[in-house]
Amino acid sequence: MALLEHRGLRAALLATTILFGGAVGFAHAADEPVKGGELKVGIFAEPTTLMPLSQDINVQIVVAQLYPSLLKFDGKIEPHPYLAKAWRVSEDGKTYEFDLVEGAKWSDGKPITSADVKFSFEQMIPQYQPAGKANFGVIESIDASNPATVVFKLKRAYAPFLSLMNSLYAPIVPQHVYAGTDPMKNENSLSGAITGGPFKIKEWIKGDHLTLERNPDAFASPNLDAVTFRFISDASARMLALKTGAVDYLPPSAMPYSSLAMLEGDSNIKLEPIGDEAAAKVLTIGFNMRKAPFDNAKVRQAISHAINNDFVAAAVSFKHETAAVGPLNSNSWGWDSSLKGYKFDPDLAGRMLDEAGYPKKADGFRFAMTVNTRPSVAVFQKANEIVVQNLRAVGIDASLRPLESAPYTASTYIDADFDVSSTAWISAFDPNNLVPLYACESIRPAPYSNFMAYCNKEVDELFAKGAAEQDQAKRKAIYVELQQKIIDDAPAIWPMNWSDWSAYRVYVHGLPAGPWDGRDSFSDLWVEAK
């Protein structure tokens, strides 16, 4: 404690755990982890790269094993030591100091130091992580003068800062490998030869599997000897692989709602709504507010009344989810039952459209519109099919516009060539992650940005106020007010909460590995000897 007093800093949350460091396992207390064994994981697509900041979820699941983050998080979204063995936060919330574990090395033997952390946050994350600028633009300076300690000075207090030190938003990469290069073309992003996580690459058989083995020099020694990722694109085949033991674990991202019934009742399998606590989403169908009639708030509100969210949620999730009320998943600490959304009322929707200047014409329709959809994403496709039916019922000539992944992204985020388009927005870990989708400053032609062109200065002011507030109860009140303003402006339709499930064989222990949809370190997982 003398160190803290000398530096004028206070301990962050979980101080006793943090200051005394050590590995913090997430396995059940009654279980004694077993060293050794292999975990076989089924993922729905082969990684296209091993670039640590790629936004492909199948890449992220793998690279979370290859690269460290400063902290790791449990299923309650609480921070634990990882590359950082301890941390401190100043009373004013503007200084964060992290002590790195001793002896951490990259797989080529070079030390992992504060210089790598500084490089990652200054050169890599802001440029190559889509939310990087929004998340970390608050950083004023980074002091890496001590190789074992990194100090972040912030421009202002920023309460979400600690929660962002995870494997998804802030992986730490080797400066000596990536400095001065295009990381997407860097040889290391293709081979994964130089890494620093609990595992390293053993073999990659294209089209079939990728196997990682224990990294003997890792600062966080894993329980497992190996992890093999099997690429299984067909959902039914993934479920069968789990039932037969060909794979041991299906992370949340590999578990479509339609497949849950196949696994229910199997005594050899645990099926649980875990592992998605931070990544819980809301299906968000956003309007292009740059063009008529979607620049008219009354039209957007009318359309919101025309959509039967309860039916969408039940039909799409096979009754595993509920309708959303606004942009934040109801599992988030920032959501509140007092929020008022749009009840399903087609008659009211019709009257509002009349009042907005869009009465039915001789053909029975008011105007035409297209709904961008991705047939490859079952939730998008099924939800959008119902939305189109609801819209046509109130006299809107709606039709689906099916697109594959690349043109969908270009149409939605880059070219603004759409009427309405869907996204799934992660924000359960902290409501401030709504900034990239709803802040005025986030309107730009870039993936995972404010594609709706929604801008409300009062909302922006509340975002700034909520991020600066250190008391969580007060923060919640701010974000509830903010959500209601967004709901009233209706820049999007929010048909359903969207949370993923994990499925695994009963001999797998230590799950959830973390709250990020499987994009977490597997260092604490273990399997019983068979």
C-alpha positions, 0 to 999 in steps of 0.5 A: 500500500505504501506504493499507492500512497507514494504515487497518490493513487488509489486501488481499482476495483477488486484491489485485494485480488489485483494487488496480490496478483497471480492467476485467477481461474474462472473454474468452479471452486469445487473443481481441481483443474487438471493439467494437460489434454486437448480442447476441440472447438467448433467454429463456423468458418476458417480464419482468413488471417491471424491479424490480431485486430481483425474484426472476423469473429472466427479470427478473434477467437483464435488470436485471443489465444495468441496475443495478450491483453492487459486484463481478462474478464470473467462472466460477470465482466469483472477484471482480473490480472493478465499481462498486467499483474496489478493496476491503479486508478487516480482519484480523478479518474484520469490516470491509469497505471498498469504493472506488467508481469515479470518475464513476459516474452514474445515467442521469438524470445524478445521481452513484452514491455510497456513499449509494446503496449504503447505502440499497440494503443498509439499505432495499431488500435486507433487505426485498425480496430473500428471502435479504436478511435471512439474508445481510446481517443480520450488518451492524452499520453502514454508513458512507457519509460519504465519497461515494466509499467505503462501509465495512461494519462487521459484528457478527462475522466472516462469510466469505461476505460478499464472495461476496454482492456480486453482481448477484443478491443485492445490486444497487445501486439509486438512492436518489433514485428508490426512497426512500419508495416501494413498489418494485413499484409505482414507475414506474421498476420498470415503465419502467426509465427511470433505471438505472446499468448498462452498458446502458439501455432502448431499446424494449420491444415487449410479447409479442415482445422487449426491446432494450437499448442501450449506456449512454454514461454507464456506468462500465463501458462494454460492448463491445456496442452493444445486447442484445435479449432475445427472449421464446420460451416453447417450448423447441423454438422456442428451440433452433430460434432458436439453430440458425437464428441468430435468437438468438445465446445461450441462457443456462443458465436457458433450456436444459432438459435435454430440449433438449440433444440438439437442439443436439449436433453442430452446428458453429455452436453451442457447448454447454457446462456453463458459466455456472451455477457459482455457481447450481448447485442440488440438487433438494430435495423437502422434508417438511412436518415439522409433521405426522405421519408426516413429523415422524418421522425414521425415516419420513423416512429410510425414504422416503429409502431408497425413492427411486431417486436414480440413476434419477431423476437419469439420467431427468430430466437425460437422463444429464447429471447424477448423484444428489445426496448431501445438500443441497449440489451436488457441484460446490461447494467445500464438498461432499465425497465422504465424505458418506454418503447413502441407498442405494436399498433398498425392502426396508429402507424397508419394514422401517423403516416397519413399525418406525416404526408404519406397517405395510401395511393391508388395502388394501396401503397404509400411509398416503396422501400428496400430492406437490406438483408444478409441471407447468410445471417439467419437472425437478419434474414428471418427478422427482415422477412417479418419486418417486410410483412409488417410494413406491407400491412400498413401500406408500405411497398417494402421488399428485401434486398439480399446481399452477401457480406462484402456488398452488404458492408459497403452498402450500409457503412461506406456508400450509404446506399440503403433505406434500412439496414441491420446490424447487431450492436455490442454494448452490454459491457458498458453503455458507452459503447453506443457511441460508435453507432449513435454519436454525431462524431461517428458519422463517417464512411467506415465499418461499424460506424453511425451508418444511420447519420443520426445526430442529437447534440443532447445525446452527445452531451449525455454520452460525455457526461456518462463517460465522465461520471465515476459513480455507477448508479449515477452513470445508469441514470444518465444512460437511461435518459440518453436511451429514452432520447434515442428511442424517441428519435427512432433512428432505428427499430430494435426488434429483439435482444440477441444473446448467444449460448454456449454448448460443451461436453460435460468434461470441459471445465472453466467456462465461460472463458470470458464474456466476449462470445468466445473471444477470450483466453482459454488459459483457465479451461481444462478437461477431465482425463478420459 
